[in-house]
Amino acid sequence: MASWSLAWLLAGWVVSLGHEPLVGVAAGSIVSLGLARVASTGVRRFIIAGGFPLSVAACGWAGSIPAWTWLVPLGVLLLVYPVAAWRDAPLFPSAATALDGLQSRLNLAADARLLDAGCGLGHGMRALRREWPDAHVSGVERSRILAFVCALVRPKDCVRCADMWRVSWKDFDLVYLFQRPESMAQAWNKACMELRPGAWLVSLDFPVPGQRPDVVIERPSERALFAYSVQSTGSTRSDLSHLRVQTTPARGRPNGPERAAAAR
């Protein structure tokens, strides 16, 4: 609320100086974007950055702004999230400490090949690199803009703009993802079809329905981490498609399925 109020005060002051309302809206939006950068989570950044423009649209100023102006946010959204990516999870960064303790629980070589499937801006890749400093870390992201920014942020890692569901996982020792509950059965099927025996599928917050995780890491105020060892390549799990995942909201994003029921 404080950030929105500050944006409105600045916009009103700019208009009082004799400038057009559109100039005031632009000034307020710039302030909102600047304040959003210091927010602690992606959800808060979105709320801070978008609250002022949305409130402008709901008041009298909206009528004095050209109608095409409101297509700009839609265009940006489509550039960041292509329609084909809407079935995947939105941008929700993994914490830098999300994978802490995982290296000691998995039998992986120091130079293992790791993939962040749906890497966004590279936060998951950073967490992987934190646990395996000498590993070969790769990321795949469908959005061209996010993949471009991620490649700039992670210059020492390999970032590819592609569909994570179409890219082969067979060359990787571990695949990490932070997706949606509805995606986990599909991810497990793909892992069983493509990953070599002994490779790992690691999911933040959401377990695979109907599968007992080999490793579970739960820490206070942190999202749970589920790791699954693939035992045989080509053994599909199509029989899991009928299972329903129950979710409950938590920390700005729907929480994973009931821990005990899903893990057992």
Secondary structure, 3 states (H helix, E strand, C coil): CHHHHHHHHHHHHHHHCCCCHHHHHHHHHHHHHHHHCCCCCHHHHHHHHHHHHHHHHCCHHHHHCCHHHHHHHHHHHHHHCCHHHCCCCCCCCCCCCCCCCCCCCCCCCCCCEEEEECCCCCHHHHHHHHHCCCCEEEEEECCHHHHHHHHHHCCCCEEEECCCCCCCCCCCCEEEECCCHHHHHHHHHHHHHHCCCCCEEEEECCCCCCCCCCEEECCCCCCCEEEEECCCCCCCCHHHHHCCCCCCEECCEECCCCHHHHHC
